[in-house]
Amino acid sequence: MSGRSEETRNKYLAEQLQFEDFNATRQYDENWKHVVTSYNHWYILTNLFPYDNIAKAHDLLVPKRIFGKMSDCNKEEWQEYKTILNQLESDSYYDSILENFSRSRSILKHLHLHLIVWKEE
């Protein structure tokens, strides 16, 4: 089962066709109008192509500085990331945070973590 419905998957594929090399060139900094919360080094934005088959809410935690892996965080970004995780944990809104390994990522250059509220069964 795919995380995305066929409709959302088709919209996502259409978005990919707008870029010569989507995996290497697509960034999230052009999505500022979809920001839910902004921090010094990170922001949470609405996922335009959510895993709507499995999630009733699906946002993204994205660093403002462009890098590809969590191991590329600098000290300040890492400290703020831990603070955000603690805040999200205490808020109890999201059920999970997901980070795909490189081979499963559709956008390699700009790290993004999936914040998920699972659908009820």
Buried (B, 14 or more C-beta within 10 A) or exposed (E): EEBBBEEBBEBBEEBBEEEEEBEEEBEBEEBEEBEEEEBEBBBBBBBBBBBBBBBEBBBBBBBEBEBBEEEEBEEEBEEBBEEBEEEBEEEEEBEEBEEEEEEEBEBBBBBBBBBBBBEEE
